[in-house]
């Protein structure tokens, strides 16, 4: 396993931790007042939205396919400093931040929110545990404007960019795979993007690490830690030493 570091010039845009569970009808039918009271001091700002979900129903009897639509409420709770957000629906709870520092701090926030959620709804198990990291690498921000992507990112991430870099106008690559040693799945999305209407090509690295088997309450945080370890290992094998050094790594003890 690679040594753990935090980056002083971190390209992280957002980190999202999500737990899925069997549908709880009461969450969709009434506001989660009891849950809010348990986290209100840390997350005082509240909002309520509607998620539209469409399901395509395929008929085997020759009739036309139908689209089944449903609406689910999405409750959000935002921290005092607006850096953390909790989202709750009838099928999942998520904790996200755009100001990630290190895993220990983020995982403690997760523990606190999940504890309040469990005390309120007594979920028997989780059907999916997921951890998603979204990075955007801007060469100009890191003082690497004159460097080619192939000098910063490994070939298995860049794909054809390494061959046609000078004339590359767009690039998107997606993949999903499972680690047979622990059944952790990884879904990757790499894309050349423009940030804030800039003409500069930046590299989006969006990785979702998840486990879809039934996970009991007691082992949930252990699974979360395994997901985090997968994310750290993946990043270190995706970037070169030059990019790693430009992000100013600081080893964690």
C-alpha positions as CSV (number, residue, x, y, z in Angstrom):
1,X,0.0,0.0,0.0
2,X,1.3,3.5,-0.8
3,X,2.1,5.9,2.0
4,X,-0.7,8.2,3.0
5,X,-0.4,11.9,2.1
6,X,-2.4,15.0,2.0
7,X,-1.9,17.6,-0.7
8,X,-1.3,21.3,0.0
9,X,-2.4,22.1,-3.5
10,X,-5.2,19.6,-3.7
11,X,-7.2,19.2,-7.0
12,X,-10.2,17.8,-5.2
13,X,-13.5,19.5,-6.1
14,X,-15.9,17.4,-4.1
15,X,-16.1,14.2,-1.9
16,X,-19.3,12.4,-1.5
17,X,-20.1,9.5,0.8
18,X,-23.5,7.7,0.2
19,X,-25.4,5.0,2.0
20,X,-28.3,3.3,0.2
21,X,-31.0,1.3,2.1
22,X,-34.4,-0.3,1.5
23,X,-37.1,2.4,0.9
24,X,-38.4,4.2,4.0
25,X,-41.8,5.5,3.1
26,X,-42.1,7.9,6.1
27,X,-39.1,9.9,4.8
28,X,-41.0,10.8,1.6
29,X,-44.4,11.4,3.3
30,X,-43.3,13.8,6.1
31,X,-40.5,16.1,6.9
32,X,-37.6,14.5,8.9
33,X,-38.0,16.7,12.0
34,X,-36.6,14.2,14.5
35,X,-33.5,13.7,12.4
36,X,-33.0,17.4,11.9
37,X,-33.1,18.0,15.7
38,X,-30.2,15.6,16.1
39,X,-27.9,17.4,13.6
40,X,-29.3,20.9,13.6
41,X,-26.5,22.5,15.6
42,X,-23.9,21.3,13.1
43,X,-26.2,21.6,10.0
44,X,-28.7,24.5,10.7
45,X,-29.6,25.4,7.1
46,X,-32.4,23.3,5.7
47,X,-33.9,23.0,2.2
48,X,-36.3,20.6,0.5
49,X,-36.4,19.6,-3.2
50,X,-38.0,17.1,-5.5
51,X,-36.2,14.4,-7.5
52,X,-37.8,13.2,-10.7
53,X,-37.2,9.5,-11.5
54,X,-38.2,7.9,-14.7
55,X,-38.2,4.1,-15.2
56,X,-38.6,2.6,-18.7
57,X,-41.0,-0.4,-18.6
58,X,-40.4,-2.8,-21.5
59,X,-43.4,-4.9,-22.5
60,X,-42.8,-8.4,-23.8
61,X,-46.3,-8.7,-25.4
62,X,-45.5,-6.4,-28.3
63,X,-47.0,-3.3,-26.9
64,X,-45.0,0.0,-26.7
65,X,-42.7,0.6,-23.9
66,X,-43.9,2.9,-21.1
67,X,-42.2,5.3,-18.9
68,X,-43.1,5.2,-15.2
69,X,-42.4,8.5,-13.4
70,X,-42.1,9.1,-9.7
71,X,-41.2,11.9,-7.4
72,X,-39.0,11.7,-4.3
73,X,-38.3,14.4,-1.8
74,X,-34.7,15.3,-1.2
75,X,-34.0,17.0,2.1
76,X,-30.7,18.9,2.5
77,X,-29.0,20.1,5.6
78,X,-26.0,22.5,5.3
79,X,-23.3,23.2,7.9
80,X,-22.8,26.6,9.5
81,X,-19.8,27.4,7.3
82,X,-21.5,26.0,4.2
83,X,-18.7,23.5,3.6
84,X,-20.6,20.3,4.4
85,X,-24.0,19.1,3.2
86,X,-26.2,16.2,4.2
87,X,-28.8,14.9,1.7
88,X,-31.6,12.6,2.8
89,X,-34.2,10.7,0.6
90,X,-36.3,7.7,1.1
91,X,-33.6,5.5,-0.3
92,X,-30.2,7.1,0.6
93,X,-28.3,9.4,2.8
94,X,-25.3,11.3,1.6
95,X,-22.6,13.5,3.2
96,X,-20.6,15.7,0.9
97,X,-18.0,18.5,1.1
98,X,-16.1,20.8,-1.2
99,X,-13.5,21.5,1.5
100,X,-11.9,18.1,2.1
101,X,-8.8,18.1,4.2
102,X,-8.2,14.4,5.2
103,X,-10.0,11.2,5.7
104,X,-10.0,11.3,9.5
105,X,-12.0,14.6,9.6
106,X,-14.4,13.5,6.9
107,X,-15.0,10.1,8.3
108,X,-15.8,11.6,11.7
109,X,-18.5,13.8,10.1
110,X,-19.9,10.7,8.5
111,X,-20.0,8.8,11.8
112,X,-21.9,11.7,13.5
113,X,-24.5,12.0,10.8
114,X,-25.0,8.2,10.4
115,X,-25.4,7.8,14.1
116,X,-28.2,10.4,14.1
117,X,-29.8,8.7,11.1
118,X,-29.6,5.3,12.7
119,X,-31.1,6.6,16.0
120,X,-34.0,8.1,14.0
121,X,-34.8,5.4,11.4
122,X,-33.2,2.2,12.7
123,X,-32.2,0.9,9.3
124,X,-31.4,-2.9,9.6
125,X,-28.6,-2.8,6.9
126,X,-27.3,-0.9,3.9
127,X,-27.6,-2.1,0.3
128,X,-24.8,0.0,-1.1
129,X,-21.9,1.9,0.5
130,X,-20.2,4.4,-1.8
131,X,-17.3,6.9,-1.7
132,X,-16.8,9.3,-4.6
133,X,-13.9,11.6,-5.3
134,X,-14.0,14.3,-8.0
135,X,-10.7,15.9,-8.9
136,X,-10.1,18.5,-11.6
137,X,-6.4,19.0,-12.5
138,X,-5.6,22.5,-13.9
139,X,-2.1,22.7,-15.1
140,X,-1.9,26.5,-14.8
141,X,-2.9,26.4,-11.2
142,X,-0.1,23.9,-10.4
143,X,2.6,25.8,-12.4
144,X,2.6,23.1,-15.1
145,X,1.2,25.0,-18.1
146,X,4.0,23.9,-20.4
147,X,3.8,20.3,-19.4
148,X,2.1,17.6,-21.6
149,X,-0.6,15.5,-20.0
150,X,1.5,12.4,-20.8
151,X,4.2,13.8,-18.4
152,X,1.7,14.2,-15.6
153,X,-0.8,11.3,-15.9
154,X,-0.3,7.6,-16.6
155,X,-1.2,6.1,-20.0
156,X,-4.0,3.9,-18.6
157,X,-5.9,7.1,-17.6
158,X,-5.1,9.1,-20.7
159,X,-5.8,6.5,-23.4
160,X,-5.5,8.0,-26.9
161,X,-4.6,11.4,-25.5
162,X,-1.0,10.3,-25.3
163,X,-0.9,9.7,-29.1
164,X,-2.9,12.8,-30.3
165,X,-2.3,15.2,-27.4
166,X,-1.4,18.3,-29.5
167,X,-4.6,18.0,-31.6
168,X,-6.9,16.7,-28.9
169,X,-10.1,18.8,-28.6
170,X,-12.1,16.5,-26.4
171,X,-11.7,13.2,-24.5
172,X,-14.1,11.1,-22.4
173,X,-13.4,7.7,-21.0
174,X,-15.5,5.5,-18.6
175,X,-15.0,2.2,-17.0
176,X,-16.3,0.0,-14.2
177,X,-14.5,-2.9,-12.6
178,X,-14.5,-5.1,-9.5
179,X,-11.5,-6.1,-7.3
180,X,-11.9,-9.8,-6.8
181,X,-10.0,-9.7,-3.5
182,X,-12.6,-7.7,-1.7
183,X,-15.5,-7.2,-4.1
184,X,-15.0,-3.4,-4.1
185,X,-16.2,-1.9,-7.4
186,X,-14.7,1.2,-9.0
187,X,-16.4,3.4,-11.6
188,X,-14.2,5.9,-13.4
189,X,-14.9,8.9,-15.6
190,X,-12.0,10.8,-17.2
191,X,-12.7,13.8,-19.3
192,X,-11.0,16.9,-20.7
193,X,-13.1,19.9,-19.5
194,X,-13.0,23.7,-19.4
195,X,-13.3,25.2,-15.9
196,X,-15.1,28.5,-15.4
197,X,-15.3,29.2,-19.2
198,X,-11.5,29.0,-19.5
199,X,-10.0,28.0,-22.8
200,X,-7.5,25.8,-20.9
201,X,-8.1,22.0,-21.0
202,X,-8.3,20.6,-17.5
203,X,-8.5,16.9,-16.6
204,X,-11.6,15.7,-14.7
205,X,-10.9,12.5,-12.7
206,X,-14.2,11.3,-11.2
207,X,-14.0,8.0,-9.3
208,X,-16.8,6.2,-7.5
209,X,-15.8,3.3,-5.1
210,X,-18.6,1.2,-3.8
211,X,-19.8,-2.1,-2.4
212,X,-23.2,-3.4,-3.4
213,X,-23.5,-6.4,-1.2
214,X,-25.7,-6.2,2.0
215,X,-23.6,-4.4,4.6
216,X,-24.6,-4.5,8.3
217,X,-24.5,-1.4,10.5
218,X,-21.5,-2.6,12.6
219,X,-19.2,-3.0,9.6
220,X,-20.3,0.0,7.6
221,X,-17.4,2.3,8.6
222,X,-14.9,-0.6,8.1
223,X,-16.2,-0.8,4.5
224,X,-15.9,3.0,4.2
225,X,-12.2,2.8,5.2
226,X,-11.6,0.1,2.6
227,X,-13.1,2.3,-0.1
228,X,-10.9,5.2,1.0
229,X,-7.8,3.0,0.8
230,X,-8.9,2.0,-2.8
231,X,-9.2,5.7,-3.7
232,X,-5.7,6.5,-2.3
233,X,-4.1,3.6,-4.2
234,X,-5.9,4.4,-7.4
235,X,-4.8,8.1,-7.5
236,X,-1.1,7.2,-6.7
237,X,-1.1,4.8,-9.6
238,X,-2.8,7.3,-12.0
239,X,-0.4,10.2,-11.7
240,X,3.3,10.7,-12.3
241,X,5.9,11.8,-9.8
242,X,6.0,15.2,-11.5
243,X,2.3,15.9,-10.9
244,X,2.5,14.4,-7.4
245,X,5.3,16.8,-6.5
246,X,3.5,19.8,-8.0
247,X,0.6,19.1,-5.7
248,X,2.9,19.4,-2.7
249,X,2.3,16.2,-0.8
250,X,2.7,16.1,3.0
251,X,3.0,12.6,4.5
252,X,0.5,11.7,7.2
253,X,1.7,9.8,10.2
